[in-house]
Amino acid sequence: MFKLLLDENLPKKLKYRFGEGFDVKTVPELGWQSLQNSELLRAMSQEELEFLITADKNLSYQQNYRKWNVKLIVLNTVDNRYKSVLPFVDKIKELFKQNTIQDYNWID
């Protein structure tokens, strides 16, 4: 099972679209809203959450995510409304299905 975390900049209900084989948590669900990015990555590592799904395009430049053994999935979206980010779920699932997921994944 793949353990994913939805960043707080994404709609929480997106987690229900991943289905079987994915254990998806949200930042608010874990009570991590007040954490800075570095603290968030550390917490993810401690909880063994492997993947962070985010719309923050600058995160990889601001933080050494590899230090915490966290992989990034960055959505190249114009906004973070549910209907805008929903199509990315199938693209993310396809990355896992094709076994092409990497440390840094930019999804258009």
C-alpha positions in Angstrom: 0.0 0.0 0.0 1.3 3.4 -0.9 1.2 6.0 1.8 0.4 9.5 0.6 -0.2 12.9 2.2 -2.3 15.6 0.6 -0.8 19.0 1.4 -3.1 21.6 3.0 -3.2 23.5 -0.3 -5.3 20.8 -1.9 -9.0 19.9 -1.3 -9.3 17.3 1.5 -12.0 15.3 -0.4 -9.5 14.4 -3.1 -8.2 11.6 -0.8 -11.4 9.6 -1.5 -10.6 9.4 -5.2 -7.5 7.3 -4.9 -9.2 4.0 -4.0 -7.7 0.6 -3.2 -3.9 0.4 -2.8 -3.5 3.9 -1.5 -3.5 5.1 2.1 -4.1 8.8 1.7 -4.0 11.2 4.7 -4.5 15.0 4.8 -2.6 17.6 6.7 -5.6 18.7 8.7 -6.6 15.2 9.5 -3.2 14.7 11.1 -3.3 18.0 12.9 -0.3 19.3 11.0 -1.7 22.6 9.7 0.7 24.8 11.7 3.8 22.9 10.6 6.4 24.7 8.4 7.5 22.7 5.4 10.7 21.3 7.0 8.6 20.2 10.1 6.0 18.7 7.8 8.6 16.6 5.9 10.2 15.5 9.2 6.7 14.5 10.5 6.0 12.6 7.3 9.2 10.7 7.7 8.5 9.8 11.3 5.0 8.6 10.3 6.4 6.7 7.3 4.3 8.7 4.8 6.3 8.2 1.5 4.7 10.7 -0.9 3.6 14.4 -0.5 1.1 15.5 -3.1 1.2 19.3 -3.3 0.4 22.3 -5.6 3.4 24.2 -4.1 5.7 24.5 -7.1 8.6 26.0 -5.0 8.8 23.3 -2.3 11.6 21.4 -3.9 13.7 24.5 -4.2 13.1 25.6 -0.6 13.5 22.2 1.2 15.8 19.2 1.1 12.9 16.7 0.9 15.3 13.8 0.1 16.9 14.2 3.5 13.6 13.0 5.0 13.1 10.2 2.4 10.0 11.8 1.1 9.0 11.8 -2.6 7.2 14.8 -4.1 4.3 14.8 -6.4 3.8 18.4 -7.6 0.6 19.3 -9.5 1.1 21.9 -12.1 -2.4 23.4 -11.7 -3.7 26.9 -12.3 -5.7 26.8 -9.1 -6.4 24.3 -6.3 -10.1 24.0 -6.7 -11.5 20.4 -6.6 -12.6 20.3 -10.2 -9.2 21.6 -11.3 -7.1 19.1 -9.4 -9.4 16.0 -9.8 -8.0 15.1 -13.2 -4.5 14.7 -11.6 -5.6 11.7 -9.5 -5.7 9.4 -12.5 -2.3 10.7 -13.7 -0.8 10.0 -10.3 -2.4 6.5 -10.1 -0.9 5.8 -13.6 2.6 6.7 -12.3 2.2 4.1 -9.6 0.7 1.6 -12.0 3.5 2.0 -14.5 6.0 2.0 -11.7 7.5 5.3 -13.0 7.2 7.2 -9.7 10.4 9.0 -8.8 11.8 11.2 -6.0 10.4 14.3 -7.8 7.3 14.1 -10.0 5.9 17.1 -11.9 2.4 16.4 -13.1 0.9 18.5 -15.9 
